[in-house]
Amino acid sequence: MEGLTVVSLLLSMLMISTSRARYEPTWESIDSRPLPEWYDQAKLGIFIHWGVFSVPSFGSEWFWWYWQKQKLKPYVDFMLRNYPPDFHYQDFASQFTAEFFDAKEWTDIFTSSGAKYIVLTTKHHEGFTLWGSKNSWNWNAVDIGPRRDLVEEVASALRANSDLRLGLYHSLFEWFNPLFEQDAANVFTTNYFPTSKTLPELYELILKYKPEVLWSDGDGNAPDKYWNSTGFLAWLYNDSPVRDTVVTNDRWGSGCICTHGGYYTCDDRYQPGHLLKHKWENCMTIDSKSWGYRREAPLSDYLTTKQLVATLVETVSCGGNLLINVGPTHDGRIAPIFEERLRQMGQWMKVNGEAIYNTTAWRAQNDSVTPHVWYTSRPKEKSIFAILLEWPSNGSVILNEPVVKQGQTQVGLLGYGPLKWEPAKPSGLQVVLPQLSFSQMPCQWAWTLKLTGAS
């Protein structure tokens, strides 16, 4: 009987596997997969750039490349001033200590931001993995430095203490890996590096941590065939434990970006300013000059909460998601300025989240008459949201795009209540705003008008 039970289970699994749509290892098939709905509904995520580059915490997360390959003067001078001549980049790894890292504290901060998913760098172009990768011996966070599986700690904390979805970033290539350098010298006619390093890591990340976002990066100017990207993605969509919910981006080989994949990133800090036909994401960073933590960063390099809110509003209005980056310190802290920005974003979302989460782009993205007004909508609820990035000084605002009807259209200010309005000429409406002191404002940065009974 026990044998029959096992056979029955295997047969049922086979039936499930064969009944679902199967994706072939071609871009035509891979690109036909519908994007899981949760991602478009989420709108806001947190990017986390953390690694050995967090130890020098100078200039950029590309520290190793700028210092050793391009030999840029600021990086060379920094090393000459602060380290002995025989110091190697690999020596930083033992100083990547993470002694103050507490995944529950991170989760609390990320949850308070209003974000719905996070994306943790498991391996940047330096090749150091934040988990004990079997394919990165003595160049990972379990063998050296923290001697902890940092990816597992983040994943476990998210799943135990929040509704945040886990996303993992992974760099396809590594700057100075000899196998990659050998393949590059062979013009990628050999594939020693992806078969022995990249692909085993990707399978391991999916099977062990089951992320719902896989954020690929760093193709090293190699084509997708070299990386066997379509072969891996076919497995991910057909047979992996996250096949139904996982979302991927567009960085799977030279020429893929903004062309192939689940959603498009197109470029860092991408902001088209208009509606795109394909789902996209604006990945950007609070420190406008670096993704990794910088000790020398001046206050002026950090985006203000007002700027972050404006970026979110414009991104969502144009159909995108916003992925806001923070760079933790080598010892595992999220600096107070990052925490403040994220918590203030969350305060704004508590008032205005109805105009962000689960919305779709409206027929007009911004107003053609009044500047700094962006629209979103909830068609099923017949609601239109006009988000004002600036509070008008004259006590009213003209919205030119909505079509309104007297006796049917209602207007309210989120966090406040109903407002009076009158038709505007030649079209639209003029909304009378309440006279509020700063302390009476429902929020501090951008304000949402909700219109019902309009089109």
N, C-alpha and C positions, 0 to 999 in steps of 0.2 A: 504493500500500500504506500509505503514511504516513497518508493521509486516512482509510482504512478503520480504521486503528488508533485514531485520534482518535475516529471515530464510534463504534467499539465501546466505547471507554472511557466516552464520554458516555452511551451506552445502558445500560451496566452501572451507572453512577452513578444514572441515572434509575430503574432497577429497584430498586436498594437504597433509594432515597428513597421510592418508592411502596410498597415492601413493608413498611416499618415503620409503626407506628401514627402517625397524624397527629393533632395537637392543634389544635382550633379556637380562635379568639380569644374564648372565653367562659370564665368562671370554672368552670363545670361541667366543661368539657373539661380546662382547665389543671389543676384540682385532682385530676383522675383519674390524673395521671401518678404512677407509683410513685416513691418517693424512692430514689435510688441507694444501694445497700447500704453502700458504703464510709463514708458519712457517719454512719450509726447505729453502725457498728463503731468509728469513730475516737474518739468520746467527748470528746476534749479538743482545743481550738484556742487560738490566741493572737491577740488583737485588737491592732492597732497604730494609735493616733491620733497622727498627725504632720501638721503643716501650718504655715501662717503663725502660727497661734495659739500655736505652740511658741516663738515669739520673745518676746512679752511674758511667756509662761509664768506667768501670774498668774490666780488665781481659777478659771478654767475655759476649756475650748476654745470656749465661747460668748462669749469676751472681747469681740469686736466688737459683738455684739448687746447685751450688758449695758452696754457703755460708751456706744455711740452711740444705741441705740434705747430701752433702758429707763433709761439714765443712772443706773445704780446707784452709790451714793456710793463704795463701795470702789474701783470701777473708775475713776470720774471723778477721785478723789483720787490714785490711783496714777499716772494720766497727768499730772496737774498737778504732781506731785512730781518726775517723772522725764523728762518730754518737753516740748519747746517748744509754745506754744499752737497753732501752725499745723501740728502733726504729724498726719498722717492714718494710718488703719489700713494703707492700701496701702504706706506707707513701711516697714512692718515686713518686707515681702517681700524687699527687698534684704539684710536681715539674717538671712534664713532660708538659712544658708550650707552646712550639711551637710558641713563640711570633714573631720569625723571619721567620717563615715558609711562603714561597710564592710559590705556586704551579706553577705559570708562570715562575719564575726564575728556578725552578727545571726542568721544561719542556725545557727551553732554553738550559740548560746544557746537558740534556739527548739527545736532538736533535742534538746538536753540536758534540756528540760522534760518530755519525754514526749508533747508535743503531736503531732498528726497533720495539722493544717492551720493556716494563718495567714490572717488577714484584714487587709489593709492599706487604710487610708483613702486612696483615690486623689483624692477631693474631698469636703471637708466643706461645711457650709452657707455657708462664706465664699466658696466658688466657686473657690478656688485649686486647680489640678490638679497632681498630682505627676508627670505626664508632659506632654509637649509637645502638649497638645490643640490641634487646629486651631480649636476653637471657644472657646478661652479665651486669646486673643491677649494677650501681655505680662502674663498673670496665671496663669503656670504655671512649673514648676520648671526648664524648659529655657530660657525667655526671660529669667528673672530669678532672682536668688538662687543656688541651687546650679549652675544651667545644666547640669543632668544629668537624664536620664530615670530618676527614682528607682524608678518602678514596674518598668521593665525590669531594673534592677540587682537588685532583690529577686527578681523572677521567675527570672532567670537563675541567681542563687546558689542558690535553692531547688532548681531542677531539676538543677543540677550537683553539689550537695553533700549532698543529703538526700532522704528519701522524703516530705517534707512536701508537702502539696497547697496550691496557691496559691488564696487567696480575695481578692476585691477588694470593698471598701466603696465605695459611690457615693451621694452625696446627690442626690435628685431635684431639690430646689429650692435656691435661693440667696437669702439674706436680702435683699440689696440690689440684685439684678440688675433693671435697669429693665424688661426684657421680662416678667419674672415679676411685678413690681409692676403693670405694665399689665394683664396677664391677671387678676391678683387684683382689680384695680379694676373689671374687666368681669365679675366673679363667675365667672371661668373659662369664659365663653362664647367667648373667643378662646384660641388655643393657640400663640401666637408663641414662648413660651419652650420648651416641650417639643420642638416640631418643629425649632427652630433650635439648641438647646443640649443638653437632656437626652438625647433619643433618639440624636442623632449621637454623643454621648460614650459611651453604653452600647454601641452597635454597635462603636465603635472599640475599647473596652476588651476586648470579647469576641473580636473578630477579631485584635487585635494581641497580646494577652497570654494568651488562652485559659484563664481562671480556672476552677476547679472549684467555687468558691463565689462567688455574686454576692449581696452583702449590701446590699440597698437600704435607704434611710432618707430621712427628711425629706420628707413629702408636701406640706408647706406648707398643710395643710387643703384640698387640692384632691382631687377624686374620681379614681378610677383611670381613668375615661374620658378625663379631661383629659390624663393621662400616657400614654394608649394602652398601658396596662400589659399587658392580655391580648394585644394585637397583638404587642408585643415578646416576651412570654414564649412565644407560639406559635412565633415564629421561633427563639427560643433553644432550645426543645425539639424543633423539627422539623428545622431546617436549619443551625444554628450548628455550628462545629467541636467544641463540647463538649456536644452535645445528649444524649449517652448518660451523661455523668458529672456534669454541672453540677447544683448544688444551689442553690436560692433560698430566701429567707425570706419574710416576710409583710407587708412594708412597701411597698405598691405603690399607695397612695392612701388617703384617709380612709375608715375603715370596713373596711379590709382586714386590719388587724393582728389576729392571733389568729383569723382567719376564712378567709383565702385565702393560698395560696402553698405552697412546698415544705415548710418547717417553720415552726413558730410561735415568735416571740420574746415576744409579748404585752406586754411592758414591759421596760425596762432592769432588770437585777438580778432577773429573774423567777424565783421559787422557789415553785411551788404546794404542795410538801410531800406530794403524792400523785401517783399514776400518771395521766397524761393519755392519751386515746385517740389523739391526734395527736402526731407527733414534734415536739419543742420544743427550744429552746436557751436557756440562762441566760447572757446576756452581762453581765459584771460587770467591775469594775476593781480592781486592787490598791490604787491610791489611792482610797479610798472616797468622796472628795469631787469627783473630777475624772477625765475620760478623757484629757485632754491633760496634758503635764508641767507641774507647778507648782513653782516655785522656793521658794515660801513654805510648802510642805506640811510639817507637823510629823510626827515619826515615828508618833505616835498615829493618824494618818489612814491609815496603810498597814496593810492586813490582814496578819496573821501567816501563816506557812506552815501552822500548825495550822488556822486559819480557812479557808484556801484548800482544804486537803485535805478538811475537813469539808463545804465547799460542793460540791466535786467528788463526794464520796461520795453526798450526799443527791440531787444532781442526777441522777447516773447511776442511782441506785436508783429514781428516779421516772420513768425513761425519757428523760431529757434529755441534751443535750451541754452542756459548759461551755466558754465562750469568755472567757478571762482577758485583760484589757486591760493594756497598758503604754503609756506616753507617752514617746517619745524626746525628747531635747533638740533645740534648733534647729540645733545643729552635728552632730547625727547619732549621739549616744551614747545607749545604754541605761543608765540610772543603775544603780550597783552594787546598790541595794536591790531594783530590779526583777530584775536578773540573779540575785541570791541567791535570791529567792523562786522564780523559774522553775527554777533548777538544783536546789533542794531539792524542788520538786514532782517533778522527774525522778528524784531519789534514792528518793522514796517509790514512784513508779511502777515502778521496777526490781524492787522487792520485791512490790508488790501489784497490778501491772498485769494479772495473770491475772483479778482480780476486777473489772476495769474494761473493758479492751478486749474487743470482740466478745461482750459479755455482753448479756443482756436483763433487763428488770424481772421480778422474781419475783412470786408471787401475794400476798406481803406485802412492803410496802416497808420498814417498820420494825417492831421488836419491840413487842408489846403489853404486855409485862411489864417488860423491862429497857430503860431509856432509852439513847439515844445508840447504838443498834445499827441498822444499815441493811443490807438484803439486795440481792444481785444473783444472777444465775444463768447457767449455761451448760447449757441443756436437753439438747443433743446429747451432752454429756459427763456428764450426770446429776450436775452439781456445783451446790451452793448455797454462796454466800459470805456470811458474816455479818461485817460490818466494824464493829469496836468503836472508837468515837471517843474513849472514855475507857478506860484500863486499870483493871480492878477492883482495889480495895485488899484485898479478902478472899481473893484467890487463885483465884477461880472466877467463872464467868458462867453465868447461866441464859438459854437461848434457848427461848422459849415456842412459836415458830411451826413449826419443823421437826417432821415426823413421822419417828421413828427406829425402828430395829429392832436389837435386840441380835444381835451376830454378823455384821451386814451393814453397819451405819453406821460410817464411819471419819471422824475429825476430825483436822485438822492445822492448824498455825499457819504461814502463808506466811513463808518465810525462816527457819524454825526446824525443824519436823518434826512427827511424830504426837503427839497429846495423848490423855489418858485422859478418859473421860466416863461418865456414868451417867444413866439416865432420871430426869426430873424429874416431879413431880406438880403439877397433874393432867395436864400434857402437856409435850412438849419434852424438853430435856436440860440437864444441868449439866456444863459443861466445866471440867476442872481445868487452870489455867494454870500455866506454868512460873515458878519464882522466878528472875527474871533481874535483873541489875544494869542500869543505864542503858546501859552500853557493850555489854552482851550482847543488848540488844533488837534485833530484826531491822530495825526502823525507829523513828523518833522520835515519830510523831504519831498514827497510827491503825493498828489491827492487824486482820488478816484471818484468820478461821477458815474453812477449806475443809471442807465436808461432802460426802461421797459416800455413796451407799447410803441417802439420806434423801429425803423428799419434802415 
